[in-house]
């Protein structure tokens, strides 16, 4: 998941940990192990609401594999891209390295919506349909999930929602290819989706699944055949193949004679050399995990897969996955897509690209059948017990004075019973006046313990610093104004931070040096007066140039970055030279309206108040209570 987060955000693990922001919301079945924010920074693995959440759970298993991603241009915030990914594989390394899985994706950009073509409008319909599924999840899935951690990405989500609203308008009159089973089973939706693509009868069908029903009778493949034939979407004499893992195909092993009588051939999957490369010596075959259907018309005088369509998604060819709608006991939450296949061919020819050949697009082949004696049921599988529960407190707030450090309950939480945290020695700490007196160093998270319905739970709970960073690493030290400029110039991305080094200086977020600290700063006394002035002027010019270009929806984040960066520069030589020798307040020019974007010019605007609050805090660190003249004259 760290690799996925880095590819999505473009930020390394240390950079994401430094920013303390949420970039990905992860809705997994509660049987999955917890991914905490220190292990996977920026990824909010949403927990369930304890016993109350389990009682409101409306599906047997959270099994859908869908991602809805939003991107925007760093320089032009009105330039954006939405991406929908529907997959058959889990978000795990096993999917990448060991399994045969499938994925389908579409992109819609802001530019696509100008004079949108039919292809774009169809993609918009798919995006909006998937967004409705995620809206249900983000709202808690009818009481199952605790989504408090998503509040830390509210501004980003607001931007994505505005893009989706534009997609909804563009999609009017178009039906989505994306589907889920919250109100209808995948099987019941299959015929109408296929007919919508092309209402013709086809003579070939391939079915594949990594898992089937337990027992000795496999009914779902036959139900799929019946559903398609009843709507004249598949001929009675169609050639039908079913692709399985021979050593673990559950009820397929016991149904081989029935399938043979129905003219269904059982075949092993193919690992395409064009996709995965030549198999290495002693390399294990990939196991089939993909769930798919493929149907088309085959003609002896044509190599084209005529009128082809594909279903791929999370639903295995089982009752729980395919023939039942979402239900607490009978049906998983599943999602998939049914789309038309264009320019696909049955076999490779000199004039045909490898990626157009169906055996390179799907794990299918027609050279080999499974031998009856090779077919075995394999191990059965049932969901494991839930293990990712939400503590009664979503995070604790770090509060520090000269005398003590407190970990306080957030304002949204009143006094809670049967809840405590553990110190570095593993001892329980008592809560007094909605706060814990912390005796250790800064932590990204602490271990907490609570009781729910008589069951004791433990989990790591993140710490929120006063800059709004969640489970963040300590600030790096600002050695000179060049360090400061590097941190600001990376905006809206986190600063470029390498992996932590034991010798690297860091400053916990609440241990910023006071104004009366002795010494001439971290850079020593070698900086010349002229260089100090030039550095400060360059800093002010760069800040003004950059912040006047900041988009309105990034403004709050910019003010936070400006504050948390500049307050750590109060002992840099250039700052000390202006304050102690020139007796000038170097921050004064930043209060000029010309240094702000248009939406932050009016003094009664929220944007101005956010900016003023940040400057006031920076000025307190740089100037303290000193009576200094403003740089540049009266302000």
MIZA-678478 format. One record per residue (C-alpha): residue number from 1; residue in three letters; x negated, y, z negated. Coordinates in steps of 0.02 Angstrom, whole numbers, plus 50000, padded with zeros to 5 digits. Each point is the difference from the previous one (the first is absolute). Example, Ala and Ser with C-alpha at 12.3 -4.5 7.8 and 13.67 -1.06 7.14 Angstrom:
residues 2
1:ALA:49385:49775:49610
2:SER:49931:50172:50033
//
This chain:
residues 635
1:UNK:50000:50000:50000
2:UNK:49852:50117:49972
3:UNK:49949:49973:50181
4:UNK:50176:50036:50059
5:UNK:50009:50158:49895
6:UNK:49832:50060:50068
7:UNK:50052:49970:50180
8:UNK:50166:50089:49973
9:UNK:49937:50152:49904
10:UNK:49825:50010:50074
11:UNK:49935:50015:49821
12:UNK:49888:49879:49907
13:UNK:50045:49924:49832
14:UNK:49896:50130:49903
15:UNK:50079:50142:50099
16:UNK:50176:49937:49966
17:UNK:49958:49976:49816
18:UNK:49934:50178:49991
19:UNK:50156:50077:50077
20:UNK:50120:49910:49882
21:UNK:50138:50007:50131
22:UNK:50120:49867:50058
23:UNK:49987:49957:50185
24:UNK:50089:49831:50011
25:UNK:50155:49935:49912
26:UNK:49997:49810:49988
27:UNK:50162:49903:49972
28:UNK:49953:49820:49966
29:UNK:50094:49855:49926
30:UNK:49977:50009:49810
31:UNK:49917:49829:50002
32:UNK:49844:50081:50075
33:UNK:49855:50046:49885
34:UNK:49985:50183:49952
35:UNK:49890:50116:50103
36:UNK:49953:50140:49881
37:UNK:49943:50173:50053
38:UNK:49821:49979:49942
39:UNK:49980:49844:50108
40:UNK:50092:50072:50150
41:UNK:50000:50191:49991
42:UNK:50139:50089:50091
43:UNK:50111:49845:50012
44:UNK:50154:50004:49889
45:UNK:50051:49819:49970
46:UNK:50178:50027:49939
47:UNK:50050:49895:49848
48:UNK:50172:49932:49957
49:UNK:50106:50065:49857
50:UNK:49977:49855:49880
51:UNK:50147:49891:49956
52:UNK:50123:50132:50062
53:UNK:49914:50000:50169
54:UNK:50005:49812:50015
55:UNK:50185:49998:49959
56:UNK:50034:50125:50140
57:UNK:49890:49912:50128
58:UNK:50104:49976:50157
59:UNK:49885:49881:50093
60:UNK:49917:49835:49963
61:UNK:49831:50063:50061
62:UNK:49929:50164:50068
63:UNK:49932:49921:50160
64:UNK:50007:50138:50133
65:UNK:49834:50052:50079
66:UNK:50027:50177:50065
67:UNK:49897:50160:49994
68:UNK:50057:50176:50041
69:UNK:49850:50115:50015
70:UNK:49988:50188:50023
71:UNK:49849:50092:50071
72:UNK:49970:50183:50035
73:UNK:49863:50102:50080
74:UNK:49880:50079:49875
75:UNK:49990:50163:50095
76:UNK:50176:50009:50072
77:UNK:50125:49943:49867
78:UNK:50145:50006:50124
79:UNK:49915:49864:50102
80:UNK:50048:49832:49926
81:UNK:50025:49816:50036
82:UNK:50116:49869:49926
83:UNK:49955:49816:50015
84:UNK:50110:49850:49965
85:UNK:49916:49831:49975
86:UNK:50101:49839:49988
87:UNK:49896:49847:49957
88:UNK:50015:49816:49959
89:UNK:49849:50000:49885
90:UNK:49976:50060:49823
91:UNK:49887:50148:49960
92:UNK:49858:49882:49952
93:UNK:49829:49947:50058
94:UNK:50068:49826:50034
95:UNK:50109:50072:50139
96:UNK:49847:50076:50084
97:UNK:49880:49855:49979
98:UNK:50097:49837:49988
99:UNK:50176:50015:50071
100:UNK:50083:50011:50169
101:UNK:50112:50152:49980
102:UNK:50084:50129:50111
103:UNK:50032:50186:49991
104:UNK:50097:50128:50102
105:UNK:49982:50188:49988
106:UNK:50064:50161:50077
107:UNK:49943:50181:49987
108:UNK:50098:50160:50020
109:UNK:49906:50166:50001
110:UNK:50063:50177:49983
111:UNK:49954:50027:50182
112:UNK:50105:49851:50055
113:UNK:50159:50087:49940
114:UNK:49979:50140:50127
115:UNK:50108:49941:50146
116:UNK:50005:49827:49922
117:UNK:50003:49853:50119
118:UNK:50109:49846:49979
119:UNK:49854:49903:49925
120:UNK:49976:50134:49868
121:UNK:50185:50008:49956
122:UNK:50004:49812:49977
123:UNK:49847:50008:49887
124:UNK:50083:50138:49900
125:UNK:50150:49887:49971
126:UNK:49884:49863:49935
127:UNK:49908:50121:49886
128:UNK:50159:50068:49925
129:UNK:50071:49825:49969
130:UNK:49840:49950:49908
131:UNK:50005:50165:49904
132:UNK:50172:49954:49933
133:UNK:49927:49839:49928
134:UNK:49860:50099:49918
135:UNK:50121:50130:49935
136:UNK:50091:49860:49909
137:UNK:49835:49937:49929
138:UNK:49943:50175:49951
139:UNK:50163:50026:49907
140:UNK:49958:49846:49896
141:UNK:50088:49862:50099
142:UNK:50158:50011:49894
143:UNK:49906:50005:49835
144:UNK:49861:49874:50035
145:UNK:49847:50113:50018
146:UNK:49932:50139:49891
147:UNK:49944:50131:50127
148:UNK:49929:50134:49883
149:UNK:49827:49987:50081
150:UNK:50074:50059:50166
151:UNK:50029:50172:49923
152:UNK:49814:50031:50026
153:UNK:50023:49991:50189
154:UNK:50163:50099:50008
155:UNK:49930:50139:50110
156:UNK:49930:49877:50126
157:UNK:50162:49901:50001
158:UNK:50098:50160:50028
159:UNK:49898:50034:50157
160:UNK:50025:49822:50065
161:UNK:50187:50012:49966
162:UNK:50009:50158:50104
163:UNK:49917:49909:50146
164:UNK:50120:49854:49981
165:UNK:50145:50123:50006
166:UNK:49938:50059:50170
167:UNK:49988:49818:50056
168:UNK:50178:49969:49944
169:UNK:50062:50142:50111
170:UNK:49901:49936:50149
171:UNK:50067:49822:49975
172:UNK:50184:50043:50019
173:UNK:50087:49870:50108
174:UNK:49860:49871:49983
175:UNK:50012:49838:49901
176:UNK:49848:49945:49899
177:UNK:49901:49844:50040
178:UNK:49946:49996:49818
179:UNK:50112:49900:49884
180:UNK:50008:49945:49819
181:UNK:50116:49884:49906
182:UNK:50069:50110:49861
183:UNK:50177:49986:50067
184:UNK:49990:49863:50133
185:UNK:49887:49850:50025
186:UNK:49868:50007:50136
187:UNK:50086:49855:50088
188:UNK:50168:50089:50009
189:UNK:49916:50153:50077
190:UNK:49893:49902:50124
191:UNK:50124:49972:50144
192:UNK:50062:50180:50011
193:UNK:49823:50069:49995
194:UNK:49947:49882:50140
195:UNK:50156:50038:50104
196:UNK:49967:50185:49980
197:UNK:49828:49977:50080
198:UNK:50065:49896:50146
199:UNK:50160:49899:50001
200:UNK:49937:49854:50104
201:UNK:49979:49813:49971
202:UNK:49820:49941:49980
203:UNK:49926:49826:50020
204:UNK:49854:50000:49877
205:UNK:49988:50027:49812
206:UNK:49850:49989:49884
207:UNK:50022:50003:49811
208:UNK:49860:50015:49874
209:UNK:49990:50011:49812
210:UNK:49870:49972:49865
211:UNK:50131:49929:49883
212:UNK:50163:49904:50017
213:UNK:50135:49930:49886
214:UNK:49952:49870:49873
215:UNK:50082:49829:50001
216:UNK:50024:49885:50149
217:UNK:50123:50097:50108
218:UNK:49955:50161:50091
219:UNK:50157:50090:50056
220:UNK:49941:50177:50039
221:UNK:49920:49966:50171
222:UNK:50161:49917:50056
223:UNK:50102:50148:49936
224:UNK:49892:50117:50103
225:UNK:50030:49895:50156
226:UNK:50187:49998:49968
227:UNK:50009:50188:49970
228:UNK:49910:50040:50164
229:UNK:50096:49873:50103
230:UNK:50168:50055:49933
231:UNK:49965:50174:50071
232:UNK:49933:49931:50166
233:UNK:49825:50061:49960
234:UNK:49919:49828:50018
235:UNK:50042:49858:50120
236:UNK:50058:49832:49933
237:UNK:49854:49917:50090
238:UNK:49869:50127:49946
239:UNK:49824:49943:49962
240:UNK:49974:50026:49813
241:UNK:49837:49992:49901
242:UNK:49975:50021:49814
243:UNK:49826:50042:49935
244:UNK:49949:49939:49827
245:UNK:49855:49960:49886
246:UNK:50004:49812:50019
247:UNK:49929:49962:49828
248:UNK:50125:50113:49911
249:UNK:50161:50020:50098
250:UNK:50125:49955:49862
251:UNK:50165:49933:50068
252:UNK:49939:50002:50180
253:UNK:49903:49842:49957
254:UNK:50161:49913:49948
255:UNK:50100:50070:50146
256:UNK:49884:49950:50142
257:UNK:50120:49871:50070
258:UNK:50148:50121:49994
259:UNK:49896:50133:50087
260:UNK:49943:49875:50131
261:UNK:50181:49953:50035
262:UNK:50037:50186:50023
263:UNK:49856:50012:50127
264:UNK:49898:50109:49882
265:UNK:49813:49968:50010
266:UNK:49892:50024:49845
267:UNK:49833:50080:50041
268:UNK:49849:50065:49905
269:UNK:49961:50186:50016
270:UNK:49859:50068:50107
271:UNK:49859:50111:49939
272:UNK:49967:50108:50152
273:UNK:49817:50013:50048
274:UNK:50040:50164:50090
275:UNK:50056:50072:49833
276:UNK:49888:49918:49870
277:UNK:49849:49952:50103
278:UNK:49920:49830:50018
279:UNK:50018:49890:49848
280:UNK:49839:49984:49901
281:UNK:49928:49836:49939
282:UNK:50081:49941:49836
283:UNK:50127:50141:50012
284:UNK:50173:49948:49940
285:UNK:50150:50020:50113
286:UNK:50115:50143:49955
287:UNK:50164:49945:49923
288:UNK:50164:50058:50075
289:UNK:50081:50133:49890
290:UNK:50091:50097:50136
291:UNK:50189:49993:50012
292:UNK:50060:50027:50177
293:UNK:50122:49959:50140
294:UNK:49960:50021:50184
295:UNK:50120:49973:50143
296:UNK:49987:50030:50187
297:UNK:50047:49931:50169
298:UNK:49874:49886:50084
299:UNK:49999:49977:50189
300:UNK:49885:49882:50093
301:UNK:49964:50128:50135
302:UNK:49956:50140:49877
303:UNK:49871:50023:49863
304:UNK:50099:50140:49917
305:UNK:50090:49978:49834
306:UNK:50164:50068:50067
307:UNK:50120:50087:49881
308:UNK:49888:49955:49854
309:UNK:50036:50052:49821
310:UNK:49912:49972:49834
311:UNK:50053:49999:49819
312:UNK:49863:50017:49871
313:UNK:50014:50044:49818
314:UNK:49991:49940:49822
315:UNK:50142:49875:50005
316:UNK:49944:49819:50006
317:UNK:50117:49880:50090
318:UNK:50083:49954:49836
319:UNK:50168:50034:49918
320:UNK:49921:50123:49876
321:UNK:49907:50091:50139
322:UNK:50109:49993:50156
323:UNK:50179:49942:49977
324:UNK:50045:50089:49837
325:UNK:50019:50185:49968
326:UNK:49909:50074:49852
327:UNK:50066:49922:49840
328:UNK:49935:49981:49823
329:UNK:49998:49810:50012
330:UNK:50018:49950:50183
331:UNK:49917:50130:50111
332:UNK:49832:50091:50004
333:UNK:49978:50180:50056
334:UNK:49940:49977:50180
335:UNK:49965:50115:50147
336:UNK:49951:49979:50181
337:UNK:50013:50065:50176
338:UNK:50076:49931:50161
339:UNK:49928:50077:50157
340:UNK:49992:49973:50186
341:UNK:49838:49932:50071
342:UNK:49939:50088:50157
343:UNK:49861:49949:50120
344:UNK:49965:49833:49914
345:UNK:49945:49844:50092
346:UNK:49999:49815:49963
347:UNK:49822:49964:50059
348:UNK:49837:50091:50035
349:UNK:49965:50050:50180
350:UNK:49856:50103:50072
351:UNK:50112:50153:50022
352:UNK:50076:49988:49825
353:UNK:49919:50072:49844
354:UNK:49975:49881:49854
355:UNK:50111:50108:49887
356:UNK:50146:49973:50118
357:UNK:49998:49810:49982
358:UNK:50132:49938:49879
359:UNK:49883:49872:49921
360:UNK:49887:50144:49949
361:UNK:50145:50101:49932
362:UNK:50079:49859:49899
363:UNK:49921:49845:49919
364:UNK:50081:49880:50124
365:UNK:49940:49870:50127
366:UNK:50071:49857:50105
367:UNK:49853:49882:50012
368:UNK:50025:49907:49837
369:UNK:50140:49931:49890
370:UNK:49986:49950:49819
371:UNK:49983:49813:49976
372:UNK:50141:49931:49891
373:UNK:49878:49922:49877
374:UNK:49914:50171:49976
375:UNK:50158:50086:49939
376:UNK:50008:50018:49811
377:UNK:50113:50100:49885
378:UNK:49857:50075:49899
379:UNK:50023:50094:49839
380:UNK:50163:50085:49953
381:UNK:49999:50182:49944
382:UNK:50107:50098:49879
383:UNK:49980:50181:49939
384:UNK:49893:50020:49845
385:UNK:50051:50097:49846
386:UNK:49996:50191:50007
387:UNK:49843:50080:49929
388:UNK:49999:50184:50051
389:UNK:50110:50094:49877
390:UNK:50016:50187:49971
391:UNK:49945:50066:49830
392:UNK:50126:50117:49916
393:UNK:49878:50142:50038
394:UNK:49940:50025:50181
395:UNK:49838:50091:49951
396:UNK:49919:50092:49855
397:UNK:49941:50181:50006
398:UNK:49822:50042:49947
399:UNK:49995:50151:49884
400:UNK:49839:50062:49923
401:UNK:49954:50135:49875
402:UNK:49836:50034:49910
403:UNK:50059:49891:49857
404:UNK:50081:49849:50081
405:UNK:50060:49908:50154
406:UNK:50181:49945:50015
407:UNK:50086:49886:50123
408:UNK:50176:50071:50002
409:UNK:50163:49933:50065
410:UNK:50057:50093:50157
411:UNK:50136:50130:49976
412:UNK:50125:49888:50089
413:UNK:49984:49867:49864
414:UNK:50066:50016:49824
415:UNK:49940:49900:49852
416:UNK:49990:49815:50047
417:UNK:50007:49851:49885
418:UNK:49893:49843:50004
419:UNK:49866:50084:50106
420:UNK:49816:50023:49960
421:UNK:49831:50012:50084
422:UNK:49836:49911:49963
423:UNK:49835:50089:49971
424:UNK:49831:49950:50071
425:UNK:49980:49870:49862
426:UNK:50169:49922:50038
427:UNK:50083:50068:49842
428:UNK:50178:50065:50003
429:UNK:50016:50188:49982
430:UNK:50148:50078:49910
431:UNK:50104:50132:50087
432:UNK:50030:50162:49905
433:UNK:50112:50140:50066
434:UNK:50009:49921:50173
435:UNK:49811:49992:50016
436:UNK:49854:49883:49970
437:UNK:49838:50070:49926
438:UNK:49867:49934:50119
439:UNK:49825:49972:49932
440:UNK:49913:49940:50158
441:UNK:49935:50078:50160
442:UNK:50104:50047:50151
443:UNK:50091:49852:50077
444:UNK:50094:49981:50163
445:UNK:50122:49885:49912
446:UNK:50027:49918:49831
447:UNK:50074:49834:49949
448:UNK:50174:50012:49925
449:UNK:50116:49876:49916
450:UNK:50189:50000:49979
451:UNK:50144:49885:49959
452:UNK:50151:49974:50113
453:UNK:50140:49883:49946
454:UNK:49884:49913:49879
455:UNK:49861:49972:50128
456:UNK:49832:50086:49977
457:UNK:49925:50074:50159
458:UNK:49832:50081:50034
459:UNK:49947:50109:50147
460:UNK:49880:50138:50046
461:UNK:50078:50172:49998
462:UNK:49920:50144:50098
463:UNK:49942:50164:49923
464:UNK:50057:50166:50073
465:UNK:49878:50146:49983
466:UNK:50050:50183:49989
467:UNK:49967:50023:50186
468:UNK:50134:49872:50041
469:UNK:49878:49863:50051
470:UNK:50056:49824:49956
471:UNK:49873:49866:49949
472:UNK:49862:50111:50070
473:UNK:49813:49988:49977
474:UNK:49903:50142:49916
475:UNK:49958:50152:50103
476:UNK:49829:50007:50080
477:UNK:49884:50139:49941
478:UNK:49992:50160:50103
479:UNK:49814:50037:50013
480:UNK:50015:50151:50113
481:UNK:50124:50088:50113
482:UNK:49954:49885:50144
483:UNK:50073:49855:49900
484:UNK:50156:50103:49973
485:UNK:50017:50040:50185
486:UNK:49982:49816:50046
487:UNK:50143:49953:49884
488:UNK:50115:50135:50067
489:UNK:49959:49972:50183
490:UNK:50058:49819:49989
491:UNK:50179:50056:49962
492:UNK:50131:49928:50021
493:UNK:49894:49843:49980
494:UNK:49908:49963:49838
495:UNK:49817:50054:49991
496:UNK:49873:49882:50078
497:UNK:49949:49896:49850
498:UNK:49879:49856:50005
499:UNK:50013:49846:49890
500:UNK:49966:50043:49819
501:UNK:49819:50000:49945
502:UNK:49949:49977:49820
503:UNK:49888:50153:50007
504:UNK:50128:50112:50085
505:UNK:50066:50140:49892
506:UNK:50188:50006:49975
507:UNK:50113:50111:49897
508:UNK:50159:49930:49920
509:UNK:50147:50110:50053
510:UNK:50024:50074:49826
511:UNK:49815:50032:49963
512:UNK:49969:50151:50109
513:UNK:49862:50106:49921
514:UNK:50059:50150:49896
515:UNK:49950:50177:50045
516:UNK:49884:50019:49850
517:UNK:49893:49848:50044
518:UNK:49815:50040:49997
519:UNK:49885:49987:50150
520:UNK:49993:50073:50173
521:UNK:50096:49863:50089
522:UNK:49971:49832:50081
523:UNK:49888:50067:50138
524:UNK:49871:50080:49886
525:UNK:49939:50179:50015
526:UNK:49918:49993:50170
527:UNK:50140:50074:50104
528:UNK:49957:50175:50061
529:UNK:50118:50144:49972
530:UNK:50019:50029:50186
531:UNK:50038:49817:50032
532:UNK:50129:49999:49860
533:UNK:50093:50146:50080
534:UNK:49993:49919:50172
535:UNK:50064:49835:49930
536:UNK:50146:50083:49912
537:UNK:50049:50101:50153
538:UNK:49996:49844:50108
539:UNK:50106:49907:49872
540:UNK:50134:50136:49998
541:UNK:50003:50011:50190
542:UNK:50015:49811:50019
543:UNK:50140:49989:49872
544:UNK:50096:50142:50083
545:UNK:49977:49925:50173
546:UNK:50054:49827:49944
547:UNK:50147:50039:49887
548:UNK:50085:50117:50123
549:UNK:50016:49848:50114
550:UNK:50072:49883:49868
551:UNK:50174:49935:50041
552:UNK:50140:50041:49880
553:UNK:50031:49819:49951
554:UNK:49814:49985:49955
555:UNK:49993:50161:49900
556:UNK:50029:49928:49827
557:UNK:49865:49869:50031
558:UNK:49882:50134:50064
559:UNK:50025:50106:49844
560:UNK:49962:49848:49892
561:UNK:49843:49960:50101
562:UNK:49942:50182:49991
563:UNK:50024:50004:49812
564:UNK:49923:49832:49957
565:UNK:49849:50037:50110
566:UNK:49962:50180:49951
567:UNK:50021:49978:49812
568:UNK:49853:49879:50004
569:UNK:49888:50131:50082
570:UNK:49999:50122:49854
571:UNK:49818:49962:49955
572:UNK:49932:50011:50177
573:UNK:49864:50133:50016
574:UNK:50094:50106:50127
575:UNK:50151:50012:49884
576:UNK:49892:50042:49849
577:UNK:49908:50133:50099
578:UNK:50161:50090:50046
579:UNK:50078:49987:49828
580:UNK:49851:50029:49885
581:UNK:49886:50110:50104
582:UNK:50108:50095:50125
583:UNK:50148:50006:49879
584:UNK:50117:49967:50146
585:UNK:50148:49882:50014
586:UNK:49962:49905:50162
587:UNK:50175:49925:50008
588:UNK:50089:50167:50018
589:UNK:50003:50000:50193
590:UNK:50097:49836:49999
591:UNK:50148:50093:49926
592:UNK:50016:50108:50156
593:UNK:50155:49954:50103
594:UNK:49893:49989:50156
595:UNK:49915:49849:49924
596:UNK:50163:49902:49993
597:UNK:50113:49922:50133
598:UNK:50161:50092:50041
599:UNK:50112:49888:49893
600:UNK:49895:50041:49844
601:UNK:49990:50189:50023
602:UNK:50160:50049:49907
603:UNK:49966:50009:49813
604:UNK:50172:49928:49959
605:UNK:49970:49841:50101
606:UNK:49962:49830:49922
607:UNK:49848:49986:50114
608:UNK:49927:50162:49929
609:UNK:50033:49946:49821
610:UNK:49912:49834:50029
611:UNK:49850:50092:50072
612:UNK:49996:50131:49862
613:UNK:50006:49866:49865
614:UNK:49851:49914:50081
615:UNK:49899:50162:50012
616:UNK:50041:50045:49820
617:UNK:49930:49834:49939
618:UNK:49845:50015:50109
619:UNK:49972:50177:49940
620:UNK:50014:49945:49819
621:UNK:49859:49876:50029
622:UNK:49890:50119:50100
623:UNK:50030:50165:49911
624:UNK:50082:49956:49835
625:UNK:50052:50157:49908
626:UNK:49863:50110:50074
627:UNK:50054:50172:50061
628:UNK:49927:50000:50176
629:UNK:50025:50109:50151
630:UNK:50080:49912:50149
631:UNK:49885:49959:50144
632:UNK:50049:50114:50144
633:UNK:50082:50135:49893
634:UNK:50173:50016:49925
635:UNK:50122:49855:50020
//
